[in-house]
Amino acid sequence: MPELHQLTAIQLIDGYRAYRFSPTEVASALVEHIDAWEPHINALYAYQPDAFIKAAEASTQRWARGQPSGALDGVPITLKELIATKGMPVPGGTGLGEQPVASEDAPPAARLAEDNALLLAKTTCPDFGMLSSGLSSFHGLTRNPWDLACNTGGSSAGAGAAAAAGLGPLHVGTDIGGSIRLPAAWCGVVGFKPTLGRVPIDPYYVGRCAGPMTRSVADAALMMTALARTDRRDAMRLPPETIDWMDLELDVKGLRVGVMMKAGCGLPLDDEIRHHVEQAAKQLEAAGATLVPMAPVLTREMLEGLDHFWQARQWGELLKLSANEREQVLPAILAWADGGAHLSGVEAVHGFQQTMAMRRATEAVFDEVDAVISPTTPNIAFPAEWPSPTNDPRQPFEHIAYTVPWNMGEQPAISLNAGFSRSASSVNMPIGVQLVGPRFGDHFVLKLARQLETRLALPTRWPMLPVINSAVK
């Protein structure tokens, strides 16, 4: 039998119901597991084990009375640091500027609290959530559990590392260009970015979504039963809809699946990733889907335009800080955002217009196919200390070409593990495959992902607890 920290959320609930173990036993085992792992990976922020154990004891009493309250009662969760939690500050990866304590839970936190999920901790993110890296001027360096010398990706860096290392079964990340799916791919877990507005979030913004990061598609679906409930604080939320998220059956026969192996721009695709994605596509074909070769949706003009717009937006945020505070921000962020100071208003607006160009391009895809399969990332792994896979602050987004179009287009997209690398340069590192569906097709994407997960049938693997040496601290 797996150890308690290795159980899925669904297995935990089944165990509670059958009185095989209690939330208190799970919490105690998890704290012990965290004590062993957290010094190596630095995935958690505001970790309060005493409060976590106390909440687990209250849940144990409810289960003992046969009166659990909420679909996630007693299940450990984490929330990305950027998601406000009542009584805690939101340092934004920097800890700079005003740090007021949050007066209320942001929508994802509120929904999970309503279901009596047990908040284990917040999880780390890079400065302003603007890097796909585990590097932060406030949190320090978050490392990949599969290899401490490798990066988690980001900006949901801590969530990816925590999910991979078994620091609880359920984690919430946020994603505006790939920040759920990229660390999910590099850490070998499931990361689901829903349709914009399906999961209410505050603050809301163009392309910004919150979603599950888990070790199984079924657990991601379970999280959606809570996260997708409406909240008026998000003016971009979708209308409430009754969805049986746990129904993951799907007949793949007759589906047309676009295979998008070329991103259109950005880093070249690693051959091992290409192989694993092609094999995953063949699994869908074997199940009855028709594979349709697909041209990329992204162009260099689109990616550079969005880069310019984000530079201008980030420079505006940096201007809110004092000169002394700005000097404490990661140098890579400063070197990149400085370009925003030199953009004209016309250039910034032209950059924003590329989000509309991406929306047109991505939406047109679904006139021809029912779903898309692609790599999640172009590269397998990169050094833990780098701010991005290019290590170039002037080209920080060359790795998001497979993910960012679906944020701007608002389509649901999921990354799941397709296998592990064998190359000498990065042995036994996870490789992600991405599935995308049409807007509002969140349930369909989870169903399709479940079918692919089942057909891939990868053996269960866990990262080995590392031994700290003088090279990795």
C-alpha positions in Angstrom: 0.0 0.0 0.0 1.3 3.5 -0.8 2.4 5.7 2.2 -0.2 8.2 3.3 1.5 11.2 1.6 1.4 9.3 -1.7 -2.4 8.9 -1.7 -4.5 10.9 -4.1 -7.3 13.1 -2.7 -9.8 10.6 -3.9 -8.0 7.8 -2.1 -7.9 9.9 1.1 -11.6 10.6 1.1 -12.3 6.9 0.5 -10.0 6.0 3.4 -11.7 8.5 5.7 -15.1 7.2 4.8 -14.0 3.6 5.5 -12.2 4.6 8.8 -8.9 3.1 7.5 -7.1 6.3 8.7 -8.0 9.8 9.8 -7.2 13.3 8.7 -5.0 13.6 11.8 -3.0 10.6 10.8 -2.6 11.9 7.3 -1.6 15.4 8.5 1.0 14.0 11.0 2.5 11.8 8.3 2.6 14.7 5.9 4.4 17.0 8.4 7.0 14.3 8.8 7.4 14.0 5.0 7.6 17.8 4.6 10.3 18.0 7.3 12.4 15.6 5.2 11.8 17.3 1.8 11.3 21.0 2.3 14.9 21.9 3.2 15.9 20.5 -0.2 13.3 22.1 -2.4 12.0 25.2 -0.7 8.5 24.9 -2.1 6.4 26.4 0.8 5.6 29.8 2.2 3.7 30.5 5.4 3.9 26.9 6.4 2.2 26.5 9.8 2.2 22.9 10.9 0.6 23.4 14.3 -2.5 25.1 12.7 -2.6 22.5 10.0 -2.6 19.6 12.6 -5.3 21.5 14.6 -7.5 21.8 11.6 -7.0 18.1 10.8 -8.0 17.2 14.4 -11.3 19.1 13.9 -11.9 17.2 10.6 -11.1 13.9 12.3 -13.9 14.6 14.8 -16.4 15.4 12.0 -15.5 12.2 10.2 -15.8 10.2 13.5 -19.3 11.5 13.9 -20.1 10.6 10.3 -20.7 14.2 9.5 -17.9 15.5 7.2 -18.6 19.0 5.9 -17.7 19.6 2.3 -16.4 17.5 -0.5 -12.8 18.0 0.5 -13.1 17.7 4.3 -9.7 16.7 5.6 -7.8 16.8 2.4 -4.5 18.8 2.5 -4.1 21.6 0.0 -1.7 24.4 -0.8 -2.4 27.8 -2.5 0.0 29.8 -4.6 1.4 32.7 -2.7 -0.3 35.2 -5.1 -3.8 33.9 -4.1 -4.8 36.0 -1.1 -5.6 34.2 2.1 -7.3 36.0 5.0 -4.8 37.1 7.6 -1.7 36.7 5.5 0.2 39.2 3.3 0.7 38.7 -0.4 4.4 39.4 -1.0 4.2 38.8 -4.7 7.5 37.0 -4.8 9.3 40.2 -3.7 8.0 41.3 -0.3 8.5 44.9 -1.5 6.1 47.8 -1.4 3.0 47.8 0.9 2.4 44.4 2.4 -1.1 44.7 4.0 -2.6 41.6 5.5 -5.4 40.2 3.3 -8.8 41.0 4.8 -10.5 38.1 3.0 -9.9 35.0 1.0 -9.5 35.3 -2.8 -12.1 33.2 -4.6 -10.1 30.0 -4.9 -9.1 30.1 -1.3 -12.7 30.8 -0.2 -14.1 27.9 -2.3 -11.7 25.4 -0.8 -12.2 26.7 2.7 -16.0 26.2 2.2 -15.3 22.5 1.5 -13.1 22.2 4.6 -10.0 21.4 2.8 -6.9 21.7 5.1 -4.7 24.6 4.2 -1.1 23.2 4.6 0.8 26.2 3.3 1.1 28.8 0.5 3.6 28.0 -2.3 6.5 30.0 -3.7 6.6 32.0 -6.9 9.1 34.3 -8.6 9.1 38.1 -8.5 5.7 39.4 -9.6 4.9 36.0 -11.0 6.7 37.1 -14.1 9.3 34.3 -14.6 8.9 30.7 -15.5 11.4 29.8 -12.8 11.7 28.9 -9.2 13.9 31.9 -8.6 12.6 34.6 -6.2 14.2 37.6 -4.5 11.8 37.0 -1.5 11.4 33.2 -1.3 14.8 32.2 -2.5 15.3 29.3 -4.9 12.8 26.6 -5.3 14.3 23.4 -6.8 12.9 20.5 -8.8 12.4 17.4 -6.7 13.5 15.1 -9.6 16.9 16.8 -9.7 17.9 19.6 -7.4 20.2 21.0 -10.0 17.1 21.6 -12.3 14.5 24.3 -12.4 10.8 23.8 -11.5 9.6 26.3 -14.0 7.0 28.8 -12.9 5.5 31.0 -12.0 3.6 28.3 -9.9 7.1 27.0 -8.9 6.4 25.9 -5.4 3.1 24.2 -6.4 4.9 22.2 -9.0 7.6 21.1 -6.7 5.2 20.4 -3.8 3.0 18.2 -6.0 5.9 16.3 -7.4 7.4 15.7 -3.9 4.1 14.6 -2.4 3.6 17.6 -0.1 -0.1 17.0 -0.2 -2.3 15.9 -3.1 -4.0 19.2 -4.1 -2.4 22.5 -5.2 -3.7 25.6 -6.8 -1.6 27.6 -9.2 -2.2 30.6 -11.5 -1.5 30.9 -15.2 -1.3 33.9 -17.5 1.1 32.5 -20.1 1.8 28.9 -19.0 2.5 29.3 -15.2 0.4 26.2 -14.3 1.3 24.0 -17.2 5.0 24.7 -17.5 6.0 23.7 -13.9 3.5 20.8 -14.2 5.5 19.6 -17.3 8.9 20.1 -15.8 7.9 18.5 -12.4 5.9 15.6 -13.9 2.4 16.4 -12.6 -1.0 17.4 -14.0 -1.6 21.1 -14.5 -5.0 22.4 -15.7 -5.6 25.9 -16.9 -9.4 26.3 -17.4 -11.3 28.6 -19.7 -10.9 32.2 -18.6 -13.5 32.9 -15.9 -14.4 29.2 -15.2 -12.5 29.5 -11.9 -13.2 33.0 -10.5 -10.1 34.8 -9.4 -9.3 38.2 -7.9 -7.5 40.2 -9.1 -8.6 39.2 -12.6 -6.8 40.1 -15.8 -6.5 39.3 -19.4 -5.5 35.6 -19.7 -5.1 35.1 -15.9 -6.5 31.8 -14.6 -6.3 29.7 -11.4 -6.4 26.0 -11.6 -5.5 22.6 -10.1 -2.0 21.1 -10.0 -2.2 17.5 -8.9 -0.8 14.0 -9.5 -3.8 12.7 -11.4 -6.5 14.0 -13.7 -9.2 12.7 -11.4 -7.9 14.8 -8.5 -7.8 17.8 -10.8 -11.5 17.2 -11.6 -12.3 16.8 -7.9 -10.7 20.3 -7.3 -12.9 21.8 -10.0 -16.0 20.8 -8.1 -15.0 23.5 -5.6 -12.9 26.0 -7.6 -15.5 26.4 -10.4 -18.2 27.7 -8.0 -19.1 31.3 -8.9 -17.9 34.5 -7.2 -19.1 38.0 -8.1 -15.7 39.5 -7.3 -14.5 38.3 -10.7 -16.2 40.5 -13.3 -14.8 38.1 -16.0 -16.3 35.0 -14.5 -18.5 32.6 -16.5 -22.2 32.1 -15.7 -22.8 29.3 -13.1 -23.1 25.9 -14.8 -24.0 22.5 -13.5 -21.2 20.1 -14.5 -20.6 16.6 -13.1 -16.8 17.1 -13.0 -16.2 13.5 -11.7 -17.7 12.0 -14.8 -14.6 11.4 -16.8 -15.9 8.9 -19.3 -15.3 9.8 -23.0 -15.6 7.9 -26.3 -12.6 9.1 -28.3 -13.8 7.5 -31.5 -14.5 10.0 -34.2 -12.7 12.9 -32.5 -10.4 15.0 -34.8 -7.3 15.9 -32.8 -4.9 18.5 -34.3 -1.2 17.6 -33.7 0.7 20.8 -33.3 4.4 19.9 -33.2 5.8 23.3 -34.3 5.2 26.3 -32.1 5.8 28.9 -34.8 8.6 30.6 -32.9 10.6 30.3 -29.7 13.1 27.6 -28.7 13.6 24.6 -30.9 11.7 21.4 -29.8 13.8 18.8 -28.1 13.8 15.5 -30.0 12.8 13.4 -26.9 9.8 15.6 -26.3 8.8 15.3 -29.9 9.0 11.5 -29.6 6.9 11.4 -26.4 4.2 13.7 -27.8 4.0 11.7 -31.0 3.6 8.5 -29.0 0.8 10.1 -26.9 -1.0 11.2 -30.1 -0.8 7.6 -31.4 -2.5 6.5 -28.2 -5.4 8.7 -29.0 -5.4 7.5 -32.6 -5.4 3.9 -31.4 -8.5 4.8 -29.3 -10.3 5.9 -32.5 -9.4 9.6 -32.9 -8.3 11.0 -36.3 -5.0 12.8 -36.1 -4.8 16.0 -38.1 -1.4 17.7 -38.7 -1.7 21.3 -37.6 0.2 24.5 -38.3 1.3 26.7 -35.4 -1.0 29.4 -34.1 1.7 31.7 -32.8 3.9 34.1 -34.8 7.0 36.0 -33.9 5.0 39.3 -34.2 2.4 38.0 -31.7 5.0 36.9 -29.1 7.1 40.0 -29.4 4.1 42.2 -29.2 2.9 40.5 -26.0 6.4 40.8 -24.6 6.3 44.6 -25.3 2.9 45.0 -23.6 4.0 43.0 -20.6 7.2 45.0 -20.3 5.2 48.2 -20.2 2.8 46.8 -17.7 5.6 45.5 -15.5 7.5 48.8 -15.7 4.3 50.5 -14.4 4.3 48.2 -11.4 8.0 48.8 -10.7 7.4 52.6 -10.7 5.2 52.0 -7.6 8.3 51.0 -5.7 10.9 53.3 -4.3 14.3 53.4 -6.1 15.8 51.4 -3.2 13.0 48.8 -3.4 13.5 48.4 -7.1 17.1 47.6 -6.6 16.0 44.6 -4.6 14.0 43.0 -7.4 15.7 40.2 -9.3 18.2 41.7 -11.9 16.6 39.6 -14.7 13.2 41.3 -14.0 14.7 44.8 -14.0 16.7 44.2 -17.1 13.6 43.0 -19.0 11.1 45.5 -17.6 13.4 48.4 -18.3 12.4 48.0 -22.0 8.9 49.1 -21.0 10.3 52.6 -20.0 11.3 53.1 -23.6 8.2 52.0 -25.4 5.8 54.5 -26.8 2.1 54.4 -26.1 1.4 53.3 -29.7 3.9 50.4 -29.3 2.4 49.3 -26.1 -1.1 49.3 -27.6 0.1 47.4 -30.7 1.6 44.8 -28.3 -1.8 44.4 -26.5 -3.5 44.0 -29.9 -1.5 40.8 -30.4 -3.6 39.2 -27.7 -6.6 39.7 -30.0 -4.6 38.3 -32.9 -3.9 35.2 -30.8 -7.6 34.9 -29.9 -8.6 34.9 -33.6 -5.9 32.4 -34.5 -6.7 30.0 -31.6 -10.4 30.1 -32.0 -10.2 29.4 -35.7 -8.4 26.1 -35.0 -11.6 24.5 -33.6 -13.4 25.0 -36.9 -11.2 22.1 -38.1 -10.5 19.9 -35.0 -12.1 19.0 -31.7 -8.9 19.2 -29.7 -5.2 19.9 -30.0 -2.3 17.9 -28.7 1.2 19.5 -28.5 4.3 19.6 -26.3 3.9 21.7 -23.2 7.5 22.9 -23.2 10.1 22.9 -26.0 12.9 21.8 -23.6 13.3 19.1 -21.0 15.1 20.9 -18.2 17.3 23.9 -17.3 19.5 25.0 -14.4 17.8 25.8 -11.1 19.5 29.2 -10.9 18.4 30.5 -14.2 15.4 32.9 -14.5 14.2 31.3 -17.7 15.3 28.5 -20.1 17.3 31.1 -22.2 19.0 32.7 -19.2 18.6 35.9 -21.3 16.5 38.7 -19.7 15.9 40.2 -23.2 14.4 36.9 -24.4 12.5 35.6 -21.4 9.5 34.1 -23.3 11.0 31.8 -25.9 9.7 28.8 -24.0 6.0 29.7 -23.7 5.1 29.5 -27.4 3.1 26.3 -26.9 1.2 27.6 -23.9 0.6 31.3 -24.1 -1.7 31.4 -27.2 -4.4 29.5 -25.2 -4.3 32.0 -22.4 -5.0 34.9 -24.8 -7.5 32.7 -26.7 -9.1 31.7 -23.3 -9.3 28.0 -24.2 -8.9 25.3 -21.5 -5.6 23.4 -21.6 -4.0 20.7 -19.5 -0.5 19.3 -19.2 0.2 15.8 -18.0 3.3 13.7 -17.8 4.1 11.7 -21.0 7.2 10.0 -19.7 10.8 10.6 -18.7 13.9 11.6 -20.5 16.9 9.3 -21.2 19.4 11.8 -22.7 22.8 12.1 -21.0 22.3 15.8 -20.4 19.0 15.4 -18.4 18.4 11.8 -17.3 15.0 10.8 -15.8 13.4 14.3 -16.1 9.7 14.6 -16.8 8.3 15.4 -20.2 4.9 17.1 -20.6 2.2 16.7 -23.2 -0.5 19.4 -23.6 -4.2 18.9 -24.6 -6.3 21.9 -25.5 -10.0 22.2 -26.2 -12.4 24.9 -27.4 -13.6 27.7 -25.0 -16.0 26.4 -22.4 -14.9 22.8 -23.1 -13.2 22.4 -19.7 -15.0 19.2 -18.8 -14.3 17.7 -22.3 -10.5 18.5 -21.9 -10.4 16.8 -18.5 -12.2 13.8 -20.0 -9.8 13.6 -22.9 -6.9 13.9 -20.5 -8.2 11.1 -18.4 -8.4 8.8 -21.5 -4.9 9.7 -22.5 -3.6 9.2 -18.9 -5.2 5.8 -18.8 -3.8 4.7 -22.2 -0.3 6.0 -21.4 -0.5 3.9 -18.2 2.8 5.2 -16.9 4.1 3.3 -13.8 3.9 5.3 -10.6 7.2 7.0 -9.9 8.3 9.3 -7.0 11.4 11.4 -6.8 14.1 10.0 -4.5 14.8 12.0 -1.3 18.1 13.7 -2.1 21.2 14.1 0.0 22.4 17.6 0.3 26.0 18.1 -0.7 28.3 21.0 -1.0 27.2 21.7 -4.6 23.5 22.0 -3.8 22.4 24.0 -0.8 
